[in-house]
Amino acid sequence: MSDEICPECNQEWNKYSLWCKPCNSKRFQNDFNNWTSGNDKIDKFIQDTQLNANNGWHVIEWIPYDRFKDVKQIGKGGFGTIHYASP
């Protein structure tokens, strides 16, 4: 099988990043009901970004706060607070 064909759906894919947009879009859509940021506008932005991604570097993923470990505040200013955490 050629490097240019997705082994899952047999359609052409991005041979440089091994990214199949139809297969990944379907996976993301199937997971939309399993997460929320708590803000409809943020959820829509993340979902649109996932559906339009042409490779893995363009994907934004919502990670629930409780999945982070060792959360530490590393900065604070007039526009917000910055934290560091391990996934």
All heavy atoms as an XYZ file, in Angstrom:
723
protein
N       0.842     -1.190      0.000
C       0.000      0.000      0.000
C       0.886      1.252      0.000
O       1.883      1.310      0.679
C      -0.902     -0.025      1.232
C      -2.078      0.902      1.099
S      -3.268      0.723      2.457
C      -4.199     -0.642      1.814
N       0.509      2.247     -0.728
C       1.282      3.473     -0.879
C       1.230      4.327      0.388
O       0.269      4.287      1.140
C       0.711      4.272     -2.059
O       1.223      5.573     -2.062
N       2.274      5.116      0.608
C       2.304      6.058      1.723
C       1.272      7.162      1.561
O       1.025      7.904      2.488
C       3.681      6.707      1.840
C       4.676      5.813      2.546
O       4.301      4.757      3.039
O       5.842      6.217      2.605
N       0.694      7.274      0.365
C      -0.236      8.360      0.100
C      -1.692      7.956      0.303
O      -2.584      8.716      0.043
C      -0.024      8.875     -1.318
C       1.375      9.434     -1.526
C       1.640      9.872     -2.944
O       0.675      9.993     -3.726
O       2.797     10.099     -3.268
N      -1.934      6.746      0.792
C      -3.292      6.251      0.988
C      -3.502      5.919      2.469
O      -2.707      5.238      3.090
C      -3.548      4.975      0.141
C      -3.316      5.243     -1.350
C      -4.940      4.422      0.384
C      -4.280      6.240     -1.977
N      -4.607      6.397      3.004
C      -4.945      6.109      4.404
C      -5.304      4.627      4.526
O      -6.166      4.141      3.785
C      -6.122      6.974      4.838
S      -6.784      6.549      6.471
N      -4.671      3.922      5.447
C      -4.987      2.501      5.611
C      -6.381      2.255      6.202
O      -6.911      1.159      6.108
C      -3.902      2.003      6.569
C      -3.426      3.211      7.278
C      -3.617      4.362      6.349
N      -6.983      3.306      6.777
C      -8.292      3.156      7.406
C      -9.434      3.327      6.408
O     -10.391      2.554      6.407
C      -8.426      4.176      8.535
C      -9.616      3.969      9.421
C      -9.586      4.897     10.622
O      -8.494      5.239     11.108
O     -10.678      5.274     11.088
N      -9.337      4.354      5.546
C     -10.445      4.661      4.635
C     -10.065      4.533      3.151
O     -10.903      4.708      2.282
C     -10.984      6.052      4.902
S      -9.848      7.388      4.451
N      -8.796      4.259      2.886
C      -8.275      4.098      1.521
C      -8.393      5.350      0.659
O      -8.421      5.261     -0.560
C      -8.943      2.911      0.811
C      -8.570      1.608      1.467
O      -7.418      1.394      1.832
N      -9.542      0.740      1.633
N      -8.469      6.521      1.294
C      -8.457      7.782      0.566
C      -7.054      8.376      0.645
O      -6.260      7.999      1.498
C      -9.461      8.763      1.163
C     -10.902      8.322      1.003
C     -11.847      9.387      1.510
O     -11.636     10.588      1.320
N     -12.920      8.949      2.167
N      -6.763      9.323     -0.250
C      -5.463      9.996     -0.191
C      -5.361     10.776      1.096
O      -6.337     11.288      1.613
C      -5.299     10.933     -1.387
C      -5.057     10.205     -2.680
C      -4.703     11.157     -3.812
O      -4.106     12.218     -3.550
O      -5.031     10.818     -4.952
N      -4.129     10.860      1.617
C      -3.877     11.619      2.828
C      -2.594     12.403      2.680
O      -1.875     12.265      1.709
C      -3.870     10.724      4.041
C      -2.716      9.747      4.190
C      -1.725      9.496      3.277
C      -2.440      8.915      5.292
N      -0.865      8.554      3.759
C      -1.284      8.171      4.996
C      -3.048      8.716      6.504
C      -0.733      7.253      5.878
C      -2.495      7.803      7.368
C      -1.357      7.082      7.052
N      -2.302     13.231      3.668
C      -1.081     14.025      3.673
C       0.089     13.095      3.970
O       0.291     12.680      5.099
C      -1.186     15.130      4.727
C       0.010     16.052      4.728
O       1.132     15.647      4.431
N      -0.233     17.298      5.067
N       0.829     12.755      2.937
C       1.891     11.750      3.098
C       3.040     12.238      3.980
O       3.799     11.434      4.496
C       2.433     11.314      1.741
C       3.166     12.388      0.971
C       3.640     11.872     -0.366
C       4.377     12.946     -1.124
N       4.854     12.479     -2.405
N       3.172     13.539      4.178
C       4.265     14.064      5.001
C       3.948     13.999      6.489
O       4.817     13.783      7.313
C       4.618     15.488      4.586
C       5.051     15.565      3.147
C       4.224     16.130      2.179
C       6.262     15.021      2.737
C       4.608     16.159      0.859
C       6.656     15.051      1.413
C       5.822     15.622      0.475
O       6.200     15.640     -0.838
N       2.690     14.184      6.841
C       2.319     14.146      8.255
C       1.503     12.903      8.603
O       1.132     12.720      9.759
C       1.509     15.394      8.620
O       0.268     15.394      7.935
N       1.242     12.056      7.610
C       0.438     10.847      7.804
C      -0.899     11.196      8.464
O      -1.330     10.580      9.421
C       1.202      9.797      8.621
C       2.556      9.390      8.062
C       3.227      8.393      8.973
C       2.432      8.835      6.657
N      -1.552     12.212      7.913
C      -2.787     12.750      8.472
C      -3.917     12.568      7.471
O      -3.854     13.039      6.354
C      -2.596     14.240      8.756
C      -3.785     14.923      9.344
C      -4.757     15.600      8.667
C      -4.133     15.002     10.712
N      -5.681     16.103      9.537
C      -5.320     15.750     10.810
C      -3.549     14.518     11.877
C      -5.933     16.025     12.010
C      -4.163     14.802     13.075
C      -5.337     15.543     13.137
N      -4.968     11.884      7.880
C      -6.155     11.710      7.048
C      -7.250     12.617      7.604
O      -7.803     12.348      8.676
C      -6.607     10.251      7.047
S      -8.092      9.988      6.048
N      -7.534     13.683      6.890
C      -8.509     14.665      7.390
C      -9.896     14.043      7.589
O     -10.505     14.247      8.646
C      -8.574     15.864      6.445
C      -9.433     16.986      6.967
C      -9.290     18.224      6.115
C     -10.105     19.350      6.691
N      -9.850     20.605      6.031
N     -10.432     13.255      6.643
C     -11.763     12.675      6.875
C     -11.816     11.748      8.101
O     -12.754     11.812      8.896
C     -12.049     11.888      5.593
C     -11.189     12.509      4.550
C      -9.959     12.994      5.278
N     -10.809     10.897      8.266
C     -10.811      9.969      9.416
C     -10.665     10.712     10.737
O     -11.367     10.415     11.709
C      -9.684      8.939      9.272
S      -9.990      7.717      7.979
N      -9.763     11.689     10.783
C      -9.563     12.440     12.025
C     -10.764     13.319     12.340
O     -11.156     13.434     13.504
C      -8.266     13.249     11.963
C      -7.067     12.365     12.160
O      -6.906     11.760     13.207
N      -6.236     12.230     11.142
N     -11.365     13.926     11.330
C     -12.559     14.743     11.560
C     -13.681     13.893     12.140
O     -14.388     14.313     13.059
C     -13.021     15.394     10.256
O     -12.102     16.363      9.831
N     -13.843     12.681     11.623
C     -14.881     11.781     12.132
C     -14.602     11.415     13.589
O     -15.503     11.420     14.423
C     -14.941     10.511     11.279
C     -16.072      9.575     11.694
C     -16.002      8.239     10.985
C     -16.335      8.387      9.520
N     -16.407      7.062      8.839
N     -13.347     11.115     13.904
C     -12.980     10.787     15.290
C     -13.263     11.952     16.231
O     -13.807     11.777     17.319
C     -11.500     10.402     15.370
C     -11.266      8.916     15.370
C      -9.837      8.577     15.719
N      -8.861      9.023     14.739
C      -8.624      8.398     13.588
N      -9.278      7.317     13.261
N      -7.724      8.865     12.750
N     -12.870     13.163     15.802
C     -13.127     14.344     16.641
C     -14.628     14.547     16.848
O     -15.074     14.788     17.969
C     -12.517     15.597     16.023
C     -11.026     15.674     16.125
C     -10.251     15.925     15.007
C     -10.372     15.494     17.331
C      -8.868     16.000     15.093
C      -8.994     15.568     17.427
C      -8.240     15.827     16.306
N     -15.409     14.453     15.752
C     -16.854     14.656     15.863
C     -17.483     13.652     16.812
O     -18.374     14.004     17.595
C     -17.519     14.527     14.489
C     -17.707     15.843     13.813
C     -18.444     15.699     12.505
O     -18.252     14.744     11.770
N     -19.271     16.666     12.202
N     -17.044     12.414     16.754
C     -17.586     11.385     17.632
C     -17.284     11.667     19.102
O     -17.961     11.131     19.981
C     -17.051     10.004     17.253
C     -17.629      9.505     15.954
O     -18.683      9.941     15.519
N     -16.923      8.590     15.308
N     -16.288     12.493     19.375
C     -15.879     12.788     20.749
C     -16.429     14.128     21.265
O     -16.259     14.448     22.429
C     -14.342     12.777     20.828
C     -13.840     12.639     22.249
O     -14.448     11.885     23.039
O     -12.829     13.295     22.571
N     -17.101     14.897     20.419
C     -17.577     16.221     20.820
C     -18.455     16.185     22.070
O     -18.394     17.089     22.890
C     -18.353     16.902     19.694
C     -17.496     17.465     18.591
C     -18.088     17.915     17.430
C     -16.120     17.532     18.696
C     -17.322     18.451     16.401
C     -15.344     18.046     17.670
C     -15.956     18.507     16.519
N     -19.282     15.170     22.238
C     -20.191     15.112     23.390
C     -19.513     14.625     24.661
O     -20.137     14.584     25.717
C     -21.393     14.219     23.080
C     -22.296     14.840     22.049
O     -22.430     16.055     21.967
N     -22.920     14.005     21.236
N     -18.237     14.268     24.568
C     -17.522     13.727     25.729
C     -16.705     14.770     26.485
O     -16.030     14.429     27.450
C     -16.605     12.578     25.296
C     -17.383     11.418     24.735
O     -18.504     11.159     25.150
N     -16.802     10.723     23.780
N     -16.730     16.016     26.035
C     -15.959     17.051     26.713
C     -16.644     18.404     26.545
O     -17.420     18.601     25.622
C     -14.520     17.136     26.177
C     -14.437     17.510     24.730
C     -14.382     16.657     23.664
C     -14.419     18.824     24.169
N     -14.326     17.357     22.490
C     -14.338     18.695     22.769
C     -14.448     20.103     24.713
C     -14.312     19.791     21.902
C     -14.412     21.201     23.852
C     -14.337     21.025     22.469
N     -16.340     19.322     27.441
C     -16.756     20.714     27.309
C     -15.846     21.587     28.150
O     -15.362     21.163     29.191
C     -18.220     20.940     27.723
O     -18.551     22.328     27.517
C     -18.467     20.573     29.177
N     -15.614     22.780     27.662
C     -14.849     23.755     28.427
C     -15.762     24.476     29.411
O     -15.304     25.166     30.301
C     -14.229     24.782     27.482
O     -15.246     25.601     26.910
N     -17.071     24.333     29.188
C     -18.044     25.068     29.988
C     -18.464     26.361     29.315
O     -19.318     27.078     29.811
N     -17.872     26.655     28.154
C     -18.175     27.871     27.414
C     -18.483     27.473     25.968
O     -17.624     26.941     25.265
C     -16.981     28.821     27.468
C     -17.219     30.125     26.750
O     -17.540     30.150     25.579
N     -17.034     31.227     27.458
N     -19.709     27.737     25.508
C     -20.127     27.317     24.167
C     -19.260     27.900     23.051
O     -18.979     27.223     22.059
C     -21.587     27.698     23.918
C     -22.562     26.879     24.755
O     -22.173     25.793     25.247
O     -23.719     27.319     24.923
N     -18.836     29.165     23.206
C     -18.019     29.786     22.167
C     -16.631     29.140     22.076
O     -16.111     28.920     20.991
C     -17.883     31.299     22.409
C     -19.166     32.044     22.162
C     -18.992     33.530     22.395
C     -20.312     34.252     22.162
N     -20.195     35.684     22.352
N     -16.045     28.826     23.220
C     -14.741     28.150     23.233
C     -14.879     26.747     22.661
O     -14.067     26.313     21.844
C     -14.146     28.124     24.653
C     -13.756     29.537     25.065
C     -12.949     27.181     24.728
C     -13.315     29.676     26.506
N     -15.942     26.023     23.054
C     -16.169     24.678     22.519
C     -16.290     24.719     20.999
O     -15.687     23.901     20.298
C     -17.433     24.060     23.117
C     -17.291     23.708     24.586
O     -16.177     23.829     25.136
O     -18.310     23.306     25.184
N     -17.054     25.663     20.472
C     -17.243     25.784     19.016
C     -15.913     26.097     18.332
O     -15.598     25.521     17.282
C     -18.274     26.874     18.723
C     -18.496     27.168     17.264
C     -19.698     26.431     16.738
C     -20.072     26.882     15.330
N     -19.426     26.108     14.290
N     -15.124     26.973     18.913
C     -13.815     27.319     18.345
C     -12.911     26.079     18.277
O     -12.302     25.806     17.254
C     -13.145     28.422     19.176
C     -11.739     28.713     18.751
C     -11.488     29.434     17.596
C     -10.668     28.255     19.498
C     -10.185     29.701     17.191
C      -9.367     28.511     19.103
C      -9.129     29.240     17.942
N     -12.848     25.314     19.370
C     -12.016     24.107     19.402
C     -12.540     23.094     18.386
O     -11.759     22.507     17.616
C     -11.970     23.501     20.821
C     -11.228     24.442     21.773
C     -11.292     22.127     20.798
C     -11.315     24.045     23.240
N     -13.832     22.885     18.336
C     -14.414     21.924     17.403
C     -14.154     22.312     15.954
O     -13.760     21.475     15.136
C     -15.916     21.782     17.660
C     -16.225     21.108     18.975
C     -17.679     21.199     19.370
O     -18.494     21.823     18.685
N     -18.031     20.579     20.493
N     -14.343     23.591     15.614
C     -14.074     24.053     14.248
C     -12.605     23.871     13.884
O     -12.277     23.476     12.761
C     -14.478     25.522     14.078
C     -15.981     25.730     14.065
O     -16.735     24.733     13.915
O     -16.416     26.890     14.210
N     -11.722     24.151     14.827
C     -10.293     23.984     14.590
C      -9.964     22.516     14.351
O      -9.205     22.180     13.433
C      -9.475     24.527     15.779
O      -9.815     25.902     15.974
C      -7.987     24.418     15.527
N     -10.549     21.625     15.128
C     -10.306     20.194     14.949
C     -10.805     19.723     13.585
O     -10.114     18.981     12.888
C     -10.994     19.396     16.060
C     -10.342     19.565     17.410
C     -11.078     18.837     18.515
O     -12.268     18.545     18.414
N     -10.365     18.553     19.597
N     -11.992     20.154     13.188
C     -12.570     19.700     11.919
C     -11.822     20.246     10.707
O     -11.829     19.626      9.647
C     -14.051     20.099     11.842
C     -14.963     19.425     12.858
C     -16.377     19.969     12.745
C     -14.951     17.914     12.675
N     -11.177     21.392     10.850
C     -10.484     22.010      9.720
C      -8.983     21.760      9.705
O      -8.285     22.237      8.815
C     -10.761     23.522      9.706
C     -12.207     23.805      9.391
O     -12.754     23.295      8.429
N     -12.849     24.601     10.224
N      -8.479     21.005     10.664
C      -7.037     20.744     10.752
C      -6.570     19.914      9.562
O      -7.214     18.950      9.167
C      -6.715     20.021     12.053
N      -5.444     20.320      8.986
C      -4.850     19.582      7.872
C      -3.703     18.694      8.320
O      -3.148     17.952      7.515
C      -4.368     20.547      6.792
C      -5.535     21.193      6.078
O      -6.504     20.523      5.738
N      -5.464     22.492      5.878
N      -3.320     18.806      9.584
C      -2.322     17.907     10.172
C      -2.406     18.028     11.695
O      -3.106     18.881     12.217
C      -0.907     18.191      9.640
C      -0.401     19.559      9.991
O      -0.376     19.954     11.164
N       0.023     20.319      9.000
N      -1.684     17.157     12.375
C      -1.753     17.120     13.829
C      -1.255     18.365     14.526
O      -1.619     18.628     15.670
N      -0.422     19.134     13.854
C       0.113     20.359     14.459
C      -0.938     21.459     14.552
O      -0.761     22.426     15.279
C       1.312     20.875     13.671
C       2.474     19.948     13.757
C       2.917     19.089     12.781
C       3.340     19.750     14.870
N       3.998     18.379     13.228
C       4.286     18.772     14.516
C       3.409     20.300     16.143
C       5.281     18.332     15.373
C       4.397     19.867     16.999
C       5.317     18.898     16.605
N      -2.038     21.332     13.810
C      -3.061     22.361     13.787
C      -4.229     22.069     14.714
O      -5.197     22.806     14.745
C      -3.593     22.541     12.362
C      -2.566     23.053     11.418
N      -2.616     22.814     10.067
C      -1.437     23.784     11.610
C      -1.579     23.372      9.482
N      -0.843     23.969     10.402
N      -4.147     20.990     15.471
C      -5.258     20.572     16.331
C      -5.154     21.231     17.702
O      -4.088     21.293     18.297
C      -5.263     19.033     16.497
C      -6.301     18.607     17.522
C      -5.546     18.372     15.169
N      -6.288     21.720     18.168
C      -6.410     22.215     19.540
C      -7.262     21.194     20.275
O      -8.278     20.739     19.762
C      -7.091     23.596     19.584
C      -6.229     24.642     18.896
C      -7.398     23.998     21.015
C      -6.895     25.999     18.785
N      -6.865     20.831     21.471
C      -7.597     19.840     22.246
C      -7.925     20.399     23.621
O      -7.082     21.031     24.242
C      -6.750     18.571     22.404
C      -7.408     17.482     23.184
C      -6.519     16.261     23.365
O      -5.381     16.269     22.886
O      -6.971     15.315     24.016
N      -9.154     20.189     24.062
C      -9.545     20.593     25.407
C      -9.042     19.542     26.383
O      -9.295     18.352     26.230
C     -11.064     20.738     25.532
C     -11.448     21.079     26.925
C     -11.961     20.245     27.872
C     -11.277     22.341     27.561
N     -12.141     20.912     29.060
C     -11.724     22.214     28.891
C     -10.798     23.574     27.139
C     -11.715     23.264     29.786
C     -10.784     24.615     28.039
C     -11.239     24.463     29.338
N      -8.303     19.962     27.396
C      -7.820     19.057     28.433
C      -8.417     19.522     29.748
O      -8.146     20.638     30.200
C      -6.281     19.055     28.512
C      -5.673     18.672     27.164
C      -5.808     18.118     29.621
C      -4.171     18.830     27.081
N      -9.241     18.687     30.385
C      -9.858     19.074     31.653
C      -8.795     19.361     32.719
O      -7.761     18.691     32.775
C     -10.697     17.856     32.045
C     -10.906     17.105     30.779
C      -9.694     17.372     29.942
N      -9.070     20.343     33.537
C      -8.129     20.776     34.573
C      -7.698     19.632     35.482
O      -6.538     19.535     35.866
C      -8.771     21.899     35.406
C      -7.845     22.492     36.432
C      -6.934     23.471     36.081
C      -7.893     22.055     37.759
C      -6.077     24.014     37.033
C      -7.044     22.598     38.711
C      -6.139     23.581     38.340
O      -5.299     24.102     39.267
N      -8.607     18.715     35.788
C      -8.275     17.635     36.721
C      -7.303     16.599     36.146
O      -6.841     15.721     36.857
C      -9.533     16.959     37.258
C     -10.370     16.276     36.185
O     -10.006     16.306     34.991
O     -11.414     15.702     36.551
N      -6.974     16.718     34.860
C      -5.982     15.808     34.268
C      -4.553     16.340     34.416
O      -3.602     15.645     34.098
C      -6.286     15.568     32.789
C      -7.456     14.623     32.623
C      -7.746     14.198     31.221
N      -6.594     13.958     30.381
C      -6.643     14.002     29.052
N      -7.775     14.272     28.445
N      -5.565     13.786     28.342
N      -4.405     17.546     34.907
C      -3.078     18.115     35.113
C      -2.564     17.783     36.504
O      -3.337     17.660     37.450
C      -3.096     19.636     34.928
C      -3.324     20.061     33.518
C      -4.554     20.546     33.121
C      -2.306     19.978     32.581
C      -4.774     20.949     31.807
C      -2.514     20.370     31.275
C      -3.747     20.854     30.888
N      -1.249     17.661     36.611
C      -0.614     17.377     37.903
C       0.374     18.488     38.219
O       0.901     19.130     37.310
C       0.142     16.049     37.833
C      -0.719     14.868     37.507
C       0.121     13.636     37.294
C      -0.739     12.509     36.766
N      -0.011     11.537     36.015
N       0.660     18.671     39.475
C       1.671     19.631     39.921
C       1.434     21.035     39.358
O       2.348     21.669     38.829
C       3.080     19.153     39.530
C       3.401     17.797     40.117
O       3.008     17.559     41.271
O       4.033     16.982     39.419
N       0.207     21.520     39.472
C      -0.124     22.859     38.966
C       0.535     23.899     39.865
O       0.376     23.871     41.083
C      -1.658     23.068     38.927
C      -1.990     24.473     38.457
C      -2.313     22.014     38.053
N       1.297     24.812     39.254
C       1.994     25.863     40.003
C       1.777     27.212     39.311
O       1.878     27.305     38.096
C       3.497     25.574     40.042
C       3.849     24.304     40.772
C       5.353     24.059     40.731
C       5.688     22.787     41.445
N       5.947     21.675     40.577
N       1.496     28.215     40.090
C       1.407     29.564     39.543
C       2.819     30.072     39.296
O       3.671     30.021     40.177
C       0.690     30.490     40.526
C       0.535     31.896     39.997
C      -0.258     32.774     40.947
O      -1.216     32.341     41.548
N       0.180     34.017     41.074
N       3.078     30.557     38.079
C       4.418     31.058     37.766
C       4.430     32.540     37.416
O       5.493     33.120     37.242
C       5.081     30.237     36.638
C       4.257     30.299     35.351
C       5.306     28.806     37.085
C       4.940     29.659     34.157
N       3.251     33.149     37.345
C       3.216     34.573     37.047
C       1.816     35.132     37.207
O       0.825     34.405     37.151
N       1.749     36.443     37.426
C       0.460     37.098     37.583
C       0.615     38.535     37.149
O       1.615     39.182     37.440
C      -0.001     37.022     39.048
C      -1.417     37.484     39.264
C      -1.877     37.167     40.674
C      -3.331     37.575     40.797
N      -3.888     37.193     42.085
N      -0.388     39.010     36.407
C      -0.340     40.386     35.943
C      -1.729     40.953     35.817
O      -2.709     40.342     36.247
N      -1.817     42.107     35.202
C      -3.089     42.801     35.065
C      -4.094     42.094     34.170
O      -5.291     42.351     34.250
N      -3.624     41.203     33.294
C      -4.529     40.537     32.362
C      -4.774     39.072     32.698
O      -5.490     38.381     32.001
C      -3.992     40.644     30.929
C      -4.006     42.043     30.417
C      -2.839     42.785     30.382
C      -5.182     42.629     29.993
C      -2.846     44.083     29.911
C      -5.207     43.926     29.518
C      -4.030     44.658     29.480
N      -4.151     38.536     33.734
C      -4.405     37.149     34.085
C      -3.278     36.534     34.892
O      -2.318     37.201     35.282
N      -3.438     35.251     35.139
C      -2.473     34.475     35.909
C      -1.960     33.343     35.035
O      -2.727     32.718     34.309
C      -3.150     33.900     37.162
O      -3.722     34.971     37.915
C      -2.161     33.149     38.034
N      -0.674     33.051     35.111
C      -0.064     31.994     34.324
C       0.299     30.848     35.256
O       0.887     31.066     36.320
C       1.197     32.498     33.594
C       0.823     33.642     32.667
C       1.866     31.367     32.824
C       2.018     34.365     32.086
N      -0.080     29.642     34.815
C       0.223     28.443     35.592
C       1.050     27.495     34.745
O       0.985     27.497     33.525
C      -1.073     27.721     36.013
C      -1.863     28.474     37.012
N      -2.766     29.448     36.672
C      -1.884     28.399     38.360
C      -3.323     29.936     37.752
N      -2.800     29.322     38.798
N       1.814     26.661     35.420
C       2.585     25.585     34.797
C       2.031     24.277     35.356
O       1.679     24.198     36.533
C       4.066     25.712     35.141
C       4.867     24.504     34.736
C       5.366     24.385     33.452
C       5.109     23.477     35.636
C       6.078     23.268     33.071
C       5.820     22.360     35.265
C       6.314     22.255     33.980
O       7.006     21.150     33.599
N       1.905     23.253     34.500
C       1.431     21.954     34.985
C       1.989     20.842     34.119
O       2.390     21.062     32.980
C      -0.091     21.917     34.931
N       1.997     19.652     34.680
C       2.391     18.446     33.948
C       1.122     17.739     33.498
O       0.169     17.636     34.263
C       3.179     17.512     34.846
O       4.310     18.157     35.361
N       1.111     17.244     32.249
C      -0.082     16.501     31.784
C      -0.129     15.099     32.374
O       0.793     14.590     32.901
C       0.095     16.431     30.292
C       1.521     16.740     30.015
C       2.064     17.425     31.218
